[in-house]
């Protein structure tokens, strides 16, 4: 069965695919550089109760390019819904996937940052970029990790909307973040100048 026939089968609600089946179909669309068909299959996967996995995004990412030629050989039934251009939608999908991955990775430092802000509450009112720089320096984490953690702390209410202002959250609707991990008890404090620092930053490991 050729790719067009497989795409046509998706319009039949009685035809069900497994997640592996969707991945196989996505690979065919990607290999043929059918951007619109790739997005169609991706949306069909989500609409049928599946959640995109790292494998899903790794397949689609091969089309994440501004210059890769796009083919339009697969016919898709038109609808009246307003949609992003396929190349733009793929960019959003991959951007969202990367954001979620980096966001979740950065959250292992959340207890450390909370500890630092607890003994330096005056920092909470700083603008977002200034706060991220302070957290990066004071907690010995990267600037980007600090920005992700600021977003996480605002979502759980630890930081108010006025604190860490100038929010430039780049997350995408294709992916959602999980809850922030519980606080870890602050064991040691040390005051240096006007900013208090943790004497021994505790190590946080993901479960």
C-alpha positions in Angstrom: 0.0 0.0 0.0 1.4 3.4 -1.0 1.6 6.4 1.3 -1.5 8.1 -0.2 -3.6 5.0 0.5 -2.4 4.9 4.1 -3.2 8.5 4.6 -6.7 7.9 3.1 -7.3 5.1 5.6 -6.9 7.5 8.5 -10.1 9.3 7.4 -12.0 6.0 8.3 -12.7 6.1 12.0 -12.8 2.3 12.2 -9.2 2.1 11.2 -7.0 2.2 14.3 -3.2 2.4 14.5 -0.9 1.6 17.3 1.7 4.1 18.4 4.3 2.1 16.5 2.0 2.2 13.4 1.9 6.0 13.7 5.7 6.2 13.9 6.1 4.0 10.9 3.7 6.2 8.9 5.4 9.4 10.1 8.7 8.0 8.9 7.2 7.4 5.5 5.9 11.0 5.4 9.3 12.4 6.5 11.3 10.3 4.1 9.1 11.7 1.3 9.4 15.3 2.7 5.6 15.6 2.9 5.4 18.3 5.5 1.6 18.7 5.5 1.1 14.9 5.7 3.5 14.7 8.6 1.5 17.3 10.5 -1.7 15.5 9.6 -0.5 12.2 11.0 0.9 13.8 14.1 -2.4 15.5 14.8 -4.2 12.2 14.1 -1.9 10.5 16.7 -2.8 13.1 19.3 -6.5 13.1 18.5 -6.7 9.3 19.0 -5.5 9.4 22.6 -1.7 8.9 22.1 0.9 11.1 23.6 3.9 12.0 21.5 7.2 10.5 22.7 10.8 11.3 22.2 10.7 8.9 19.2 7.8 10.8 17.7 9.8 14.1 17.9 13.0 12.5 16.7 11.2 11.4 13.5 9.5 14.8 12.9 12.7 16.7 13.7 14.2 15.6 10.4 11.9 18.1 8.7 12.8 20.9 11.1 14.5 23.0 8.5 14.1 26.4 6.8 15.6 25.3 3.5 14.6 21.6 3.1 12.5 21.2 -0.1 8.8 20.5 0.6 6.8 18.0 -1.4 3.0 18.3 -2.0 2.2 14.9 -3.6 -0.1 13.7 -0.9 -3.7 14.8 -1.1 -5.3 15.9 2.2 -9.0 16.7 2.5 -9.5 20.4 3.0 -11.3 21.8 6.0 -12.2 25.3 7.2 -9.9 25.3 10.2 -7.3 28.0 10.3 -3.9 26.3 10.6 -0.2 27.3 10.6 1.8 26.5 7.5 3.2 22.9 7.8 6.8 24.0 8.0 5.9 26.6 10.7 3.8 24.0 12.6 6.8 21.6 12.6 9.0 24.3 14.0 6.5 24.9 16.8 6.2 21.2 17.6 10.0 20.7 17.9 10.4 24.0 19.7 7.8 22.9 22.2 9.4 19.4 22.6 12.9 21.0 23.2 11.4 23.5 25.7 9.7 20.7 27.7 12.9 18.6 27.8 15.0 21.5 29.0 12.4 22.7 31.4 12.1 19.3 33.1 15.9 19.0 33.2 16.3 22.4 34.9 13.7 21.6 37.6 16.2 19.4 39.5 17.7 22.7 40.7 14.3 24.0 42.0 15.0 23.2 45.7 18.4 24.9 45.5 16.8 28.0 44.0 14.0 28.1 46.5 16.5 27.9 49.3 18.5 30.8 47.9 15.4 32.9 47.4 14.1 32.1 50.9 17.2 33.7 52.4 17.3 36.5 49.8 13.6 37.4 49.5 14.5 40.9 48.1 15.6 39.3 44.9 12.1 38.1 44.1 11.1 41.6 42.9 13.8 41.8 40.3 12.9 41.8 36.6 13.1 38.3 35.0 16.5 38.7 33.3 18.1 40.4 36.3 16.7 37.6 38.6 18.0 34.9 36.3 21.5 36.4 36.4 21.4 36.5 40.2 20.1 32.9 40.4 22.8 31.7 37.9 25.6 33.3 40.0 24.2 32.6 43.4 23.1 29.0 42.8 25.9 28.0 40.3 23.5 27.0 37.5 23.3 28.1 33.9 21.5 31.3 32.9 19.0 29.3 30.8 18.3 26.8 33.7 17.6 29.8 35.9 15.1 31.2 33.4 13.3 27.8 33.2 13.1 27.6 37.0 11.7 31.2 37.2 8.9 30.0 34.9 8.3 27.0 37.1 8.2 28.9 40.3 5.8 31.4 38.9 3.5 28.6 37.7 3.4 27.1 41.3 3.0 30.5 42.9 6.3 30.7 44.7 7.1 33.8 42.6 4.3 36.4 42.0 3.6 37.9 38.6 5.3 41.1 39.7 8.4 39.2 40.7 10.5 37.9 37.9 8.6 40.2 35.4 9.1 40.3 31.7 8.1 36.7 31.3 9.1 35.3 27.9 7.9 31.7 28.3 8.6 29.9 25.1 6.6 26.8 25.9 4.3 25.3 23.3 0.8 23.9 23.5 2.0 20.6 22.1 3.7 19.8 25.5 2.9 20.5 29.1 5.1 20.5 32.2 4.6 18.3 35.3 4.3 19.6 38.9 7.3 21.2 40.6 9.2 18.9 43.1 8.7 19.4 46.8 11.0 21.7 48.8 14.1 20.4 50.4 15.0 21.6 53.9 17.7 24.3 54.0 20.5 22.9 56.1 23.2 25.6 56.2 23.3 29.4 55.6 26.1 31.9 55.2 25.8 35.7 54.8 28.3 37.3 52.4 27.9 41.1 51.8 24.4 42.0 51.0 23.4 38.7 49.4 23.1 35.5 51.5 24.4 32.3 50.0 24.0 28.6 50.9 27.2 27.3 52.5 26.8 23.9 51.0 24.4 23.5 48.1 22.7 20.2 48.5 22.8 17.8 45.5 19.5 17.1 43.8 19.0 14.0 41.9 16.0 13.1 39.7 14.0 10.1 40.7 
